[in-house]
Amino acid sequence: MKNFIEEFYYGNIDPQARSFEQNKKVQRDMQTLNESEDFLTGKLSGEDEETEQA
């Protein structure tokens, strides 16, 4: 247990990290989501993109 706490303290363990390797449907859905986000971000003008990131 001490080793786990040390690794977490030094930032070697990310509590938000999750693995979706076992679930292919989730992987496909995440890929679709990422592609859609990239497509829509590309459609924004420079001014709109700055507003979106703020």
Buried (B, 14 or more C-beta within 10 A) or exposed (E): EEEEEEEEEEEEEEEEEEEEEEEEEEEEEEEEEEEEEEEEEEEEEEEEEEEEEE
